Amino acid sequence: MLNSREGSDLQKVLGTCRRSFIYVGTFSFFINLLMLVPPLYMLQVYDRVITTRSQETLLMLTLVVVFLFMVMGGLELMRSRILVRIGNKLDVQISQRLYAAMFKRSLMMPGKPSAQPLNDLTTLRQFLSGNGLFAFFDAPWVPIYIGVLALFHPWFGLFALGAGIILTILAIINEAITKSLLNDANSQHVMSQDLANSNLRNAEVLHAMGMLPGIMGRWSARHREYLVLQSKASDRAGLITNTSKVLRLMFQSLILGLGAFLVLAGDLTPGMMIAGSILMGRALAPIDQMINGWKGFSGARTAKGRLEELLATIPAEEPRMPLPNPKGRLVFEGVNAAPPGQKLPTLRGINLSVAKGEHLAVVGPSASGKSTLARVALGIWPSQVGCVRLDGADITQWNRTALGPHIGYLPQDIELFDGSIAENIARFEEVDPQAVVLAAQRAGVHDMILEQPNGYDTWLSHGGNALSAGQRQRIGMARALYGKPVLLVLDEPDANLDEAGEQSLADCMVRLRQEGTTALIITHRPGLLKNVDRVLVLKEGQIASLKPPTKMAPVTRMTADGGRPVPPQRVASLKPSARGRNGGEDTQS
C-alpha cells in the first residue's frame, strides 16, 4: 500500500473515524468482560447452588445473569450500529473524491473506463461494517481468558496457551498460502469485468459481424483463470479453516477431560471444570473467527490498496485562483502532443494563434492529428511540449468547473446521458428553460425536439439510443451552445447530418461568427469551409498550410479518405459516404 508522509486521502478519512473506532473498542471491552458471565454462572451453579441446594441463590444468580445478558445484547447492537455508520461515513466522505479520480483517470487512459474503484469502496465498507472486524477487537482478550483459566489451575492455562499458539500458527499459514493467490485472483476478476463491460458497450458491432464467439472466448479465458486462482485459494483456506474448527472443538473437549482428571485428583471443582471448558471456547473463538473471515479481510485489504494507489496516483486538485471570464483568444505555443500513454507525438511543433471571434477550420487526412488538436485545445489531453493558452493563461491553469460554461465541445462520438433532453442540453446544471430553448433554436433542433413524445422532457437512456445519430449530434450541438460559450470546438459536427441539418449547422456557424464566438472546426467536408476565416491543413501532425479559404488550392479544400486529393469537378458530386460522413478519422488521431 502506498503511504505518504501526511497519509493518503483514504487514511485521512479513516482518521476522522478514530473516535468511532474508540467507541467500538470501548463497547468491545465491556462485551468481552460480560463474556465471563456464562462460565462464572456455571461455576456458581455447580459449586454453590447445587451443594447448598439454595433456590434463593439460584434465583438471584439467574436474575443477575439475565440482566447482564440484556446489557451485553444492547452493547452488541450499539457496536454493530457504530460500525455500520463508520462504513457509511467512509463512503460519504471519500466517494466524491474517488469519483473525481476515476473521471480524471479515464481522461488519462482513454478507452479504459472502469467503475472498479466503486466496487472496491463497497468491499471495504462492507468489511468495516460486518462481523469480520469484531474478531480484531476481540483478539486482545485471548490472553485475558487464558489468564483466568490459569487462575483456575496452571495446567488449564498452559493447555489453553498451547491451543492458542497452534491456532495462531494456522492463521499465519493461512495468510502466507492464500495472499498471493487471492491478489492474483482479484486482479484477474477486475480485468475480466473490464473486458466484459467493454464488450457490452460494443454489442451491436459484435452481433452484426458475428464476433461474439471469439470475443467471448477471450473473456472466458480470463474469467477461467480467475476461477482457477480463486479455487486454489479457497481450497487452501478451506483446509486451514476446517482444521482450525476441528482443533478448536477438540481442544474444548480435551480441556473438559483435563478438568475431569484434575477433579478426580482433588485439585479442581466440578464447577471450575465446566467453566474452564466454556472459557476455553471463548478464548479460541476470536482466532478461529479471524481464520474463517480471512478471505473477507484479504479482499478488503486488496481493495484498500487499490484505492490508495488510485488516490495517490491522481491527487486531488488544489483550489485555483479564479480568473476573469475568457474572451476566446486561443494560442498554441510550440505544442507537441500525443494521446495519453503514447510517447510518439501525433502533433509536432504547432504554433498557432486564433483571435477572438475567429473561425478556424482544421482539415487533413486521417491520423493527421486533428482530433488530438481539438483535445489539446480544450485541455483534455496534456501537451508533451509547449502549452495552449486561453486569453494568455495556460489552459491547465483554469478551474475546469468555472471554465466549462464558457466552452462548447462537440466530439465525434456523441454521448448523451440518463436524463431528459432539457437536462442534457443544460449540462445537468439547474435547467434554465429560456437558455435551453435558445440553445436548441441556435442549433436548429428546436422543432425536432418538439416532435419527441414529451418534447424537452423526453427521457433519454444512457447514450440516447432512442435517437438517430443525426438527432444525437444536433442535441449535442445544442448542449455545446448552451449558455453562449466564447469558444467552440467542433469535431466533425456535420458527420451524421442530412441536407437540412447541414444547412441548419451552416446558418448557425454564420450567426456565431457574427456574434464573435471563437470556433475551431474539424471537418472533412467543404460546406463549412465557405464561411471560416482561415483553413489549417494538418499533415503528419504538422501544419502544412494556414490560409484563408479563398486562397486555398482546390485540391486542398477537400480530401477523400486517406487524404488523397479530389479534383475540383468532383467535390460537388461527392456522396456523403465518400466525404467522410461518418467522421473518417480515428478518434485517437
C-alpha positions in Angstrom: 0.0 0.0 0.0 1.1 3.5 -0.7 1.8 5.8 2.2 2.8 9.4 2.1 4.2 11.3 5.0 0.9 13.0 5.5 -1.1 9.9 4.9 -3.3 9.1 1.9 -6.7 10.6 1.4 -8.3 7.3 2.4 -6.2 7.2 5.6 -7.2 10.7 6.4 -10.9 9.8 6.1 -10.4 6.7 8.3 -8.6 9.0 10.7 -11.8 11.1 11.1 -13.5 7.9 12.2 -10.9 7.3 15.0 -13.3 8.4 17.7 -15.9 6.0 16.5 -13.4 3.1 16.5 -12.6 4.1 20.1 -16.2 3.7 21.0 -16.3 0.3 19.3 -13.2 -0.7 21.2 -14.8 0.5 24.5 -18.0 -1.5 23.8 -15.9 -4.5 22.9 -14.1 -4.2 26.3 -17.4 -4.4 28.2 -18.8 -7.1 25.9 -15.8 -9.3 26.4 -15.9 -8.6 30.1 -19.5 -9.8 30.1 -18.4 -12.9 28.2 -17.1 -14.1 31.6 -20.7 -14.2 32.9 -21.6 -17.7 31.4 -18.6 -19.6 32.9 -18.9 -17.8 36.2 -22.7 -18.6 36.3 -21.9 -22.2 35.7 -19.2 -22.1 38.3 -21.6 -20.7 40.9 -24.4 -23.1 40.0 -22.2 -26.2 40.2 -20.1 -25.2 43.3 -22.6 -23.1 45.3 -26.2 -23.7 44.3 -26.1 -27.5 43.9 -24.0 -28.0 47.1 -26.2 -25.7 49.2 -29.4 -26.6 47.4 -30.4 -22.9 47.8 -33.2 -21.9 45.4 -33.0 -18.3 46.5 -29.3 -18.2 45.5 -30.2 -19.7 42.1 -33.0 -17.2 41.6 -30.8 -14.2 42.4 -27.9 -15.5 40.2 -30.3 -16.1 37.3 -31.8 -12.7 37.6 -28.4 -11.1 37.6 -27.2 -13.2 34.6 -30.3 -12.3 32.6 -29.8 -8.6 33.3 -26.2 -8.8 32.3 -27.1 -10.7 29.1 -29.5 -7.9 28.2 -26.8 -5.3 28.8 -24.4 -7.4 26.6 -27.1 -7.6 23.9 -27.6 -3.8 23.9 -23.8 -3.3 23.7 -23.6 -5.7 20.8 -26.3 -3.8 19.0 -24.7 -0.4 19.6 -21.3 -1.8 18.4 -22.8 -3.1 15.2 -24.6 0.2 14.5 -21.5 2.2 15.1 -19.6 0.1 12.6 -22.4 0.5 10.0 -22.2 4.3 10.4 -18.4 4.2 10.1 -18.8 2.4 6.8 -21.4 5.0 5.6 -19.2 7.9 6.8 -16.3 6.5 4.9 -18.4 6.1 1.7 -19.9 9.6 2.0 -16.5 11.4 2.7 -14.4 9.6 0.0 -16.9 8.7 -2.7 -16.9 12.1 -4.5 -13.1 12.3 -4.3 -12.9 8.8 -5.7 -15.4 9.5 -8.5 -13.3 12.6 -9.5 -10.1 10.4 -9.5 -11.9 7.8 -11.7 -13.0 10.6 -14.0 -9.5 12.0 -14.3 -8.0 8.6 -14.9 -10.5 8.0 -17.7 -9.1 11.1 -19.3 -5.5 10.0 -18.8 -6.3 6.5 -20.1 -9.0 6.9 -22.8 -10.8 3.8 -23.8 -10.3 2.1 -20.5 -13.0 3.4 -18.2 -13.7 1.2 -15.1 -16.0 1.5 -12.1 -13.9 -1.0 -10.2 -12.9 1.6 -7.5 -16.5 2.0 -6.5 -16.7 -1.8 -6.1 -13.5 -1.6 -4.0 -15.1 1.0 -1.8 -18.1 -1.2 -1.4 -15.9 -4.1 -0.4 -14.0 -2.0 2.2 -17.2 -0.5 3.6 -18.9 -3.9 3.9 -15.9 -5.3 5.8 -15.8 -2.4 8.2 -19.5 -2.7 8.9 -19.6 -6.5 9.1 -18.9 -9.1 11.7 -15.4 -9.9 10.4 -14.0 -6.8 12.1 -15.2 -8.0 15.5 -12.5 -10.6 15.7 -9.8 -8.0 15.6 -11.4 -6.2 18.6 -11.9 -9.4 20.5 -8.4 -10.8 19.8 -6.7 -8.8 22.6 -8.9 -10.6 25.1 -7.5 -14.0 24.3 -4.6 -13.6 26.8 -7.0 -12.4 29.5 -9.2 -15.5 29.1 -6.1 -17.7 29.2 -5.0 -15.9 32.4 -8.4 -16.6 34.0 -8.0 -20.3 33.1 -4.6 -20.2 34.7 -6.2 -18.9 37.9 -8.4 -22.0 37.9 -5.4 -24.2 37.5 -1.9 -23.8 36.0 -2.5 -26.8 33.7 -5.6 -25.1 32.3 -3.6 -22.0 31.5 -0.8 -24.0 29.8 -3.2 -26.1 27.8 -5.1 -23.0 26.6 -1.8 -21.3 25.8 -0.7 -24.2 23.6 -4.0 -24.4 21.8 -3.9 -20.7 21.2 -0.4 -20.9 19.8 -1.4 -23.7 17.4 -4.4 -21.8 16.1 -2.3 -18.7 15.7 0.2 -20.6 13.6 -2.6 -21.8 11.4 -3.8 -18.2 10.9 -0.3 -17.2 9.9 0.0 -20.2 7.5 -3.5 -19.3 6.0 -2.2 -15.7 5.3 1.0 -17.0 3.7 -0.5 -19.6 1.4 -3.5 -17.6 0.2 -2.4 -13.9 0.0 -0.7 -14.0 -3.4 -3.4 -16.3 -4.9 -6.2 -14.0 -3.7 -4.4 -10.9 -5.0 -3.9 -12.5 -8.4 -7.5 -13.8 -8.5 -8.8 -10.3 -7.7 -6.7 -8.8 -10.4 -7.9 -11.3 -12.9 -11.5 -10.6 -11.8 -11.1 -6.9 -12.3 -9.6 -7.4 -15.8 -12.4 -9.8 -16.8 -15.1 -7.4 -15.6 -13.5 -4.5 -17.6 -13.3 -6.7 -20.6 -17.0 -7.7 -20.3 -18.0 -4.1 -19.9 -16.1 -3.1 -23.0 -17.7 -5.9 -24.9 -21.2 -4.9 -23.8 -20.6 -1.3 -24.9 -19.9 -2.6 -28.4 -22.7 -5.3 -28.5 -24.1 -4.1 -31.8 -20.7 -4.4 -33.6 -20.1 -7.9 -32.1 -23.6 -9.1 -33.1 -23.6 -7.6 -36.6 -20.3 -9.2 -37.6 -20.7 -12.5 -35.7 -17.8 -11.7 -33.4 -19.4 -13.0 -30.2 -17.8 -16.5 -30.0 -14.3 -15.1 -30.5 -14.6 -12.2 -28.1 -16.5 -14.3 -25.5 -13.7 -16.8 -25.7 -11.2 -14.2 -24.7 -13.4 -13.2 -21.8 -13.9 -16.8 -20.8 -10.2 -17.5 -20.7 -9.6 -14.6 -18.3 -12.6 -15.5 -16.2 -11.5 -19.1 -16.1 -8.1 -18.0 -14.9 -9.8 -16.1 -12.1 -11.9 -19.1 -11.1 -8.8 -21.3 -11.1 -6.9 -18.9 -8.8 -9.9 -18.4 -6.6 -10.5 -22.1 -6.3 -6.8 -22.8 -5.3 -7.0 -20.1 -2.7 -10.4 -21.3 -1.4 -9.1 -24.9 -1.3 -6.1 -23.9 0.7 -8.1 -21.6 3.0 -10.8 -24.3 3.4 -8.1 -26.8 4.6 -6.9 -24.4 7.2 -10.4 -23.3 8.2 -11.7 -26.8 8.7 -8.5 -27.9 10.5 -8.9 -24.9 12.8 -12.6 -25.7 13.5 -11.9 -29.3 14.3 -8.9 -28.4 16.5 -10.9 -25.8 18.4 -13.7 -28.3 19.2 -11.2 -30.9 20.1 -9.3 -28.6 22.5 -12.6 -27.6 24.0 -13.4 -31.2 24.7 -9.9 -32.2 25.8 -9.8 -29.4 28.4 -13.0 -30.9 29.8 -11.2 -34.2 30.1 -8.2 -32.5 31.7 -10.6 -30.8 34.1 -12.2 -34.2 35.0 -8.8 -35.6 35.7 -8.0 -32.7 38.0 -11.4 -33.1 39.7 -10.6 -36.7 40.3 -7.2 -35.7 41.7 -9.0 -33.2 44.0 -7.3 -30.2 42.5 -10.4 -28.7 40.9 -14.1 -28.4 41.5 -16.7 -29.6 39.0 -17.9 -26.0 38.5 -14.3 -25.0 37.5 -14.2 -27.9 35.1 -17.4 -26.8 33.3 -16.4 -23.1 33.5 -13.0 -23.9 32.1 -14.4 -25.6 29.1 -16.6 -22.6 28.3 -13.8 -20.2 28.8 -11.6 -22.3 26.5 -14.1 -22.0 23.7 -14.4 -18.2 24.2 -10.6 -17.8 24.3 -10.1 -19.6 21.0 -13.2 -18.1 19.2 -11.5 -14.8 18.0 -8.6 -16.7 16.5 -11.0 -19.1 14.8 -13.2 -16.2 13.6 -10.1 -14.5 12.1 -9.2 -17.6 10.1 -12.8 -18.0 8.9 -13.1 -14.3 7.9 -9.6 -14.0 6.4 -10.9 -14.1 2.9 -13.1 -11.0 3.6 -10.2 -9.3 5.3 -7.8 -10.1 2.4 -10.4 -8.7 -0.1 -10.8 -5.6 1.9 -7.0 -5.1 2.2 -6.6 -5.6 -1.5 -9.4 -3.1 -2.2 -7.9 -0.6 0.2 -4.5 -1.0 -1.6 -6.1 -0.3 -5.0 -8.0 2.7 -3.7 -4.9 4.2 -2.1 -2.9 3.6 -5.3 -5.5 5.4 -7.4 -5.9 8.3 -5.0 -2.1 8.6 -4.7 -1.6 8.4 -8.5 -4.3 11.0 -9.1 -4.1 13.6 -6.3 -6.9 16.0 -5.5 -6.8 19.2 -7.5 -5.7 22.2 -5.4 -8.1 25.2 -5.4 -7.1 27.7 -8.1 -7.4 31.4 -8.0 -10.4 32.4 -10.1 -9.5 34.1 -13.4 -11.6 36.6 -15.4 -14.2 35.2 -17.8 -12.4 34.2 -21.0 -12.9 36.2 -24.2 -11.9 33.4 -26.6 -8.4 34.1 -27.8 -6.5 30.8 -28.2 -2.8 30.4 -28.7 -0.7 27.2 -29.3 3.0 27.7 -28.3 5.3 25.1 -29.8 2.9 22.2 -28.9 3.9 18.6 -29.2 1.2 16.2 -28.1 0.0 12.6 -28.2 -2.9 10.6 -26.8 -2.2 9.7 -23.1 0.0 6.6 -22.8 1.7 7.2 -26.1 5.2 8.6 -26.4 5.3 9.3 -30.2 3.7 12.7 -30.7 0.9 13.0 -33.1 1.2 16.8 -33.1 4.6 18.4 -33.6 5.7 22.0 -33.3 2.3 23.6 -33.5 2.5 27.3 -33.3 -0.9 28.9 -33.9 -2.9 31.9 -32.8 -6.7 32.1 -33.1 -8.1 35.5 -32.5 -11.2 36.2 -30.5 -14.2 35.6 -32.8 -12.2 33.9 -35.5 -13.5 30.7 -37.1 -10.7 28.3 -38.0 -11.3 25.1 -40.0 -8.9 22.2 -39.5 -8.6 19.7 -42.3 -6.2 17.0 -43.3 -6.1 13.2 -43.9 -7.0 10.7 -41.3 -4.5 10.3 -38.5 -3.0 13.7 -39.2 -3.7 14.9 -35.6 -6.9 16.8 -36.0 -8.8 15.2 -33.0 -5.6 15.4 -30.9 -5.5 19.2 -31.7 -9.1 19.5 -30.5 -8.5 17.7 -27.2 -5.3 19.6 -26.5 -7.0 22.9 -27.2 -9.6 22.0 -24.6 -7.0 20.8 -22.0 -8.5 17.3 -22.2 -5.1 15.9 -23.1 -1.9 17.5 -21.8 0.8 18.7 -24.2 4.2 17.0 -24.1 6.0 20.2 -25.1 4.8 23.7 -25.1 1.4 24.9 -23.9 -2.0 26.0 -25.1 -3.2 29.4 -23.7 -6.7 30.8 -23.4 -6.6 34.5 -23.0 -3.0 34.3 -22.1 -3.4 31.7 -19.3 -2.3 28.1 -19.7 -5.4 26.1 -20.3 -4.4 23.8 -17.4 -4.4 26.7 -15.0 -8.1 27.3 -15.4 -10.6 25.9 -12.9 -12.5 23.5 -15.1 -15.8 23.9 -13.3 -15.5 27.7 -13.7 -14.3 27.5 -17.3 -16.7 24.8 -18.5 -19.7 27.1 -19.0 -17.6 29.3 -21.4 -16.6 26.3 -23.5 -18.7 24.4 -26.1 -17.4 21.0 -27.3 -18.9 18.6 -29.8 -16.9 15.4 -30.1 -17.0 12.9 -32.9 -18.8 10.3 -30.8 -21.9 12.0 -29.2 -22.7 10.7 -25.7 -26.0 11.6 -24.1 -26.7 10.7 -20.6 -29.6 9.4 -18.5 -31.9 12.3 -18.1 -34.3 14.5 -20.1 -33.4 16.2 -23.3 -33.5 19.5 -21.4 -31.2 18.3 -18.7 -28.7 17.1 -21.4 -28.7 20.4 -23.1 -28.4 22.3 -19.8 -25.3 20.1 -19.0 -27.2 18.7 -15.9 -27.0 22.1 -14.1 -30.2 23.7 -12.9 -32.3 23.9 -16.1 -32.9 27.4 -17.4 -35.9 26.9 -19.8 -35.2 30.0 -21.8 -31.5 29.2 -22.2 -32.3 25.6 -23.2 -34.8 26.6 -25.8 -32.4 29.3 -27.1 -29.6 26.8 -27.5 -31.8 24.4 -29.3 -33.0 27.1 -31.6 -29.5 28.2 -32.4 -28.6 24.6 -33.1 -31.7 24.2 -35.3 -33.0 21.3 -33.3 -36.0 23.0 -31.5 -38.6 21.7 -33.9 -37.2 18.2 -33.9 -37.3 18.1 -30.0 -40.9 19.3 -30.0 -41.7 16.2 -32.2 -40.4 13.9 -29.5 -43.1 12.1 -27.2 -42.6 14.6 -24.3 -40.7 17.4 -26.0 -37.9 18.7 -23.9 -39.0 16.4 -21.1 -38.4 13.3 -23.2 -36.3 10.9 -21.2 -33.1 9.6 -22.8 -31.4 6.4 -21.7 -27.7 6.1 -21.5 -26.3 7.1 -24.9 -29.6 8.4 -26.2 -30.1 5.2 -28.2 -33.8 6.1 -28.9 -32.5 8.9 -31.2 -30.8 8.6 -34.6 -27.1 9.5 -34.9 -28.0 12.8 -36.6 -30.5 13.7 -33.8 -27.9 12.9 -31.1 -25.4 15.1 -32.9 -27.8 18.1 -33.2 -28.8 17.8 -29.5 -25.0 17.6 -28.7 -24.6 20.8 -30.7 -27.4 22.5 -28.6 -25.5 21.3 -25.5 -22.3 22.8 -26.8 -24.1 26.1 -27.5 -25.9 26.3 -24.1 -25.0 29.5 -22.2 -23.5 31.2 -25.2 -19.9 29.9 -24.8 -17.0 32.1 -26.1 -15.0 29.1 -27.5 -16.4 26.3 -29.6 -14.5 23.2 -30.6 -16.5 21.1 -33.1 -15.1 17.7 -34.2 -16.8 16.6 -37.4 -20.0 18.5 -36.5 -21.7 17.5 -39.8 -20.7 13.9 -39.9 -24.2 12.5 -39.4 -26.4 15.3 -40.7 -28.8 15.3 -43.6 -29.1 18.2 -46.0 -31.5 20.1 -43.7 -29.1 19.5 -40.8 -26.1 20.7 -42.8 -27.9 23.9 -43.8 -29.0 24.5 -40.2 -25.4 24.0 -39.0 -24.1 26.3 -41.7 -26.6 29.0 -40.7 -25.7 28.5 -37.0 -22.0 29.0 -37.8 -22.7 32.2 -39.7 -24.6 33.6 -36.7 -21.8 32.5 -34.3 -19.2 34.2 -36.4 -21.3 37.4 -36.4 -21.6 37.3 -32.7 -17.8 37.0 -32.2 -17.7 33.4 -30.9 -14.3 31.7 -31.5 -14.6 28.4 -33.2 -12.3 25.5 -34.0 -14.0 23.3 -36.6 -12.6 20.0 -37.7 -14.2 18.7 -40.9 -13.6 16.7 -44.0 -16.4 18.4 -46.0 -16.3 21.6 -48.0 -19.7 23.0 -46.9 -18.3 24.5 -43.6 -15.2 26.0 -45.3 -17.1 28.7 -47.1 -17.6 30.9 -44.1 -14.5 30.4 -42.0 -11.7 32.9 -41.6 -8.8 30.5 -42.2 -8.2 26.9 -43.0 -5.5 24.9 -41.2 -4.2 21.9 -43.1 -2.5 19.3 -40.9 -0.3 16.6 -42.4 1.5 14.0 -40.2 0.9 16.2 -37.2 2.4 19.3 -38.5 1.0 22.5 -40.1 1.1 22.1 -43.9 -0.6 25.4 -44.6 -2.7 28.1 -43.0 -4.6 30.3 -45.4 -8.0 32.0 -45.9 -10.4 29.6 -47.8 -10.3 31.9 -50.8 -6.6 31.3 -51.2 -6.7 27.5 -50.7 -5.9 25.4 -53.7 -8.9 23.4 -54.9 -7.2 20.1 -54.2 -6.6 21.1 -50.6 -10.0 22.3 -49.8 -11.3 18.8 -49.8 -9.6 15.4 -49.2 -11.1 12.0 -49.7 -10.4 9.0 -47.4 -6.7 8.7 -46.7 -6.1 12.3 -47.7 -6.0 11.7 -51.5 -6.7 14.9 -53.5 -10.1 15.2 -55.1 -10.4 17.0 -58.4 -12.4 20.2 -58.1 -15.1 19.0 -60.5 -15.8 16.0 -58.3 -16.2 18.0 -55.0 -19.8 19.0 -55.6 -20.8 15.5 -56.7 -19.2 13.5 -53.8 -21.6 11.3 -52.0 -21.8 11.6 -48.2 -20.0 8.3 -47.7 -17.0 9.4 -49.8 -16.8 12.7 -48.0 -16.3 11.2 -44.5 -20.0 11.3 -43.4 -19.1 9.0 -40.5 -16.1 11.0 -39.4 -13.5 9.4 -41.5 -10.9 9.8 -38.7 -9.7 7.6 -35.9 -10.7 9.3 -32.6 -7.2 8.8 -31.4 -5.7 10.9 -34.3 
